[in-house]
């Protein structure tokens, strides 16, 4: 006997939530992508599988801890609820931090270059995010503010939320689409030998994802906050500035990385002062400059061997 509901499927008396199914599919495809690339990166066979076995659980724990830390008021009266992961409450940045820490420990144990492991994981993380965001669509969560104009009230600009009977900006879709673009951009650049140092693929993923998250987070209504600021925006802005600073330190020609860093600083200032549209212009410029920096890096003698 099979029964379908908007959020689950009941199969022979067992209930499978679509959110969990979507996340599982995203994880499986992410691992498959990493396994297909590990040989190209010069890593031992089954490195991707071993990394997933420790990285995915660590990411789940990190995502939950991050959410609970910045939502402690919800759990202070009954801390045991922090363990009730099935009630929801995960944060992708916490998952990334947890996964990176697990990868670092794995690299030390196996004697493998950590930055190359990070490069292996980067497109897979983006792919998992791109697919996993559709779990938010099923659960009708992670959406933005109310879309008030008639022309905005259609998918993919917005999504209809049954709980309040209104159209809200489809921020889950914006992030999903952007993460698919990140996957394609990283894989194409890798095939064209654009990355010359270990860690450049991962750094490019962090830069591109943080760029999107800093902007889209401002549209959401469920952001975790630290005082008046959105935590994900603060972390995104810190990641952007760090990536741009590293690019500036590594580049032989400093002009393009310096402009990238300046644009990231301007974007940070504009977002924190609640000026999203000028910040968007800075973000587009920063993305273009960062791309220009990757072209400059092709002249570097420290080549990445395949």
C-alpha positions in Angstrom: 0.0 0.0 0.0 1.5 3.3 -1.1 0.2 6.7 0.0 1.5 10.1 -1.0 1.3 13.3 1.1 2.8 16.8 0.3 5.7 16.0 2.8 6.0 12.2 2.8 5.4 8.9 1.2 3.9 6.0 3.2 5.1 2.6 1.9 3.8 -0.5 3.5 3.1 1.3 6.8 6.5 3.0 6.9 6.7 6.8 6.5 9.5 8.4 4.5 9.6 12.1 4.6 10.4 13.8 1.2 12.9 16.1 2.9 15.0 13.1 4.1 14.7 11.4 0.7 15.9 14.5 -1.1 18.8 15.0 1.3 19.8 11.3 0.8 19.7 11.6 -3.0 21.8 14.8 -2.8 24.4 13.0 -0.6 24.5 10.0 -2.9 25.1 12.1 -6.0 27.7 14.2 -4.2 29.7 11.1 -3.2 29.4 9.7 -6.8 30.8 13.0 -8.2 33.7 12.9 -5.7 34.5 9.3 -6.6 34.6 10.2 -10.3 37.1 13.0 -9.6 39.4 11.4 -7.0 41.8 9.8 -9.5 42.0 13.0 -11.5 43.2 14.8 -8.4 45.8 12.1 -7.7 44.1 10.7 -4.6 44.0 7.0 -3.6 41.0 5.0 -4.6 38.0 5.1 -2.3 39.2 8.4 -0.7 35.9 10.0 -1.5 33.9 7.2 0.1 36.1 7.2 3.3 35.8 11.0 3.5 32.0 10.8 3.1 31.7 8.2 5.9 33.3 10.6 8.4 32.4 13.9 6.8 28.7 13.5 6.4 28.0 12.6 10.1 30.3 15.4 11.2 28.4 17.8 8.9 25.1 16.8 10.4 26.4 17.3 13.9 28.0 20.6 13.0 24.8 21.8 11.3 22.7 21.0 14.4 25.2 22.5 16.9 25.4 25.7 14.9 21.7 26.1 14.8 21.2 25.3 18.5 24.0 27.7 19.5 22.4 30.6 17.7 18.9 29.6 18.7 19.6 28.8 22.4 16.5 30.5 23.7 14.4 27.9 22.1 16.2 25.1 24.0 17.2 26.8 27.3 14.1 25.6 29.1 14.5 22.0 27.9 18.1 21.4 26.6 17.4 17.8 25.8 15.4 19.1 22.8 18.7 20.0 21.2 19.0 16.3 20.4 15.6 16.1 18.7 17.0 16.6 15.2 13.8 15.3 13.6 12.1 18.5 14.7 14.2 20.4 12.3 16.8 23.1 12.8 20.0 22.7 10.7 22.4 25.3 9.4 24.5 24.7 6.3 27.4 26.8 7.5 27.6 24.6 10.6 27.6 21.6 8.3 30.5 22.9 6.2 32.5 23.7 9.3 31.9 20.3 10.8 32.8 18.6 7.5 36.0 20.6 7.1 37.1 19.7 10.6 36.5 16.0 9.9 38.3 16.3 6.6 41.3 17.9 8.4 41.5 15.1 10.9 41.2 12.5 8.2 44.0 14.1 6.2 46.3 14.0 9.2 45.5 10.4 9.9 46.0 9.3 6.3 48.9 11.6 5.5 47.0 13.2 2.6 47.2 16.8 1.6 44.2 18.5 3.3 43.8 21.2 0.7 43.5 18.6 -2.1 40.9 16.8 -0.1 39.0 20.1 0.2 39.2 20.5 -3.6 37.8 17.0 -4.0 34.9 17.9 -1.7 34.0 21.4 -3.0 31.9 20.6 -6.1 30.2 17.8 -4.2 29.3 20.1 -1.3 27.7 22.5 -3.8 25.8 19.7 -5.6 24.5 18.4 -2.3 23.3 21.9 -1.4 21.7 22.4 -4.8 19.6 19.3 -4.5 19.0 19.5 -0.7 17.4 23.0 -1.0 14.4 21.3 -2.7 13.7 19.7 0.7 13.0 23.3 1.9 10.4 23.6 -1.0 8.7 20.4 0.2 8.6 21.5 3.8 7.7 25.1 2.8 10.6 26.7 4.7 13.6 28.9 4.1 11.6 31.3 2.0 11.8 35.1 1.9 9.7 38.1 2.6 6.2 38.5 1.1 6.2 39.2 -2.6 3.7 42.1 -2.8 3.7 42.9 -6.6 1.5 40.9 -8.9 4.4 40.3 -11.4 6.4 38.8 -8.5 3.8 36.2 -7.5 4.9 33.4 -9.7 7.5 30.7 -9.5 10.6 30.9 -9.6 10.4 34.5 -8.4 8.3 33.4 -5.4 6.6 30.4 -3.9 3.1 30.1 -2.5 3.2 29.3 1.3 0.1 27.5 2.5 0.6 28.4 6.1 -0.2 32.1 5.6 -1.8 31.9 2.1 0.8 34.4 0.6 3.5 34.4 -2.0 7.1 34.7 -0.6 10.3 35.2 -2.4 11.7 31.7 -3.3 15.1 32.1 -1.6 15.5 28.3 -1.5 15.3 28.2 -5.3 17.8 31.1 -5.7 20.4 29.2 -3.7 19.7 25.9 -5.4 20.1 27.4 -8.9 23.3 29.3 -7.8 24.8 26.1 -6.3 24.1 24.2 -9.6 26.0 27.1 -11.4 28.9 26.7 -8.9 29.1 23.0 -9.7 29.2 23.6 -13.4 31.7 26.5 -13.1 34.1 24.5 -10.9 34.0 21.4 -13.1 34.5 23.3 -16.3 37.3 25.3 -14.9 38.9 22.1 -13.6 38.7 20.5 -17.0 40.4 23.5 -18.5 43.2 23.4 -16.0 42.4 26.8 -14.5 43.3 25.8 -11.0 47.1 25.7 -10.3 47.4 25.3 -6.6 45.9 22.9 -4.1 43.0 24.6 -2.3 42.0 26.9 -5.2 38.9 24.8 -6.1 37.7 24.9 -2.5 38.5 28.6 -2.1 36.5 29.4 -5.3 33.6 27.4 -4.0 33.7 29.3 -0.7 33.9 32.7 -2.5 31.1 32.0 -4.9 28.8 30.5 -2.3 29.5 33.3 0.2 28.7 35.9 -2.5 25.3 34.4 -3.1 24.5 33.7 0.6 25.4 37.2 1.7 22.9 38.7 -0.7 20.0 36.1 -0.5 20.2 35.9 3.3 18.9 39.4 3.4 15.6 38.3 1.8 14.9 35.5 4.3 12.6 35.8 7.3 14.0 33.0 9.4 17.6 34.1 9.7 19.7 33.3 12.8 20.8 36.5 14.4 23.7 37.8 16.5 22.3 41.1 17.9 21.0 43.2 14.9 23.0 41.2 12.4 22.2 38.0 10.5 24.8 35.3 11.4 25.0 33.9 7.9 25.6 37.3 6.4 28.4 38.0 8.9 30.1 34.6 8.1 29.6 35.1 4.4 31.2 38.5 4.4 34.1 37.2 6.5 34.6 34.4 4.0 34.5 36.7 1.1 37.1 39.0 2.6 39.4 36.1 3.5 39.2 34.6 0.0 39.9 37.9 -1.6 42.8 38.6 0.8 44.3 35.2 0.0 44.0 35.8 -3.7 45.8 39.2 -3.2 48.6 37.6 -1.3 49.1 34.8 -3.9 48.8 36.8 -7.1 51.9 38.0 -8.9 49.9 40.9 -10.5 48.1 42.6 -7.6 45.7 44.9 -9.4 42.8 42.5 -10.0 42.9 40.9 -6.5 43.1 44.3 -4.9 40.0 45.5 -6.7 38.2 42.3 -5.8 39.1 42.9 -2.1 37.9 46.5 -2.3 34.6 45.4 -3.9 34.1 42.8 -1.2 34.7 45.4 1.5 32.2 47.8 -0.2 29.7 45.0 -0.4 30.1 44.2 3.3 29.6 47.8 4.3 26.5 48.2 2.1 24.9 45.0 3.3 25.4 45.8 6.9 24.0 49.2 6.4 20.9 47.7 4.7 21.6 48.7 1.1 21.2 45.5 -0.9 20.9 46.8 -4.4 24.2 48.7 -4.5 25.7 45.6 -2.7 24.5 43.5 -5.6 26.4 45.7 -8.1 29.5 45.2 -6.0 28.9 41.4 -5.9 28.7 41.2 -9.6 31.9 43.2 -9.9 33.7 41.1 -7.3 32.7 37.8 -9.1 34.0 39.2 -12.4 37.2 40.3 -10.8 37.7 37.0 -9.0 37.3 35.3 -12.3 39.9 37.6 -13.8 42.2 36.6 -11.0 41.9 32.9 -11.8 43.0 33.7 -15.4 46.1 35.6 -14.0 46.9 32.6 -11.8 47.4 30.5 -14.9 50.8 32.1 -15.3 51.9 30.7 -12.0 54.8 28.2 -12.1 53.3 26.2 -9.3 51.2 24.0 -11.5 48.7 21.4 -10.4 49.7 18.1 -11.9 47.0 15.6 -13.1 
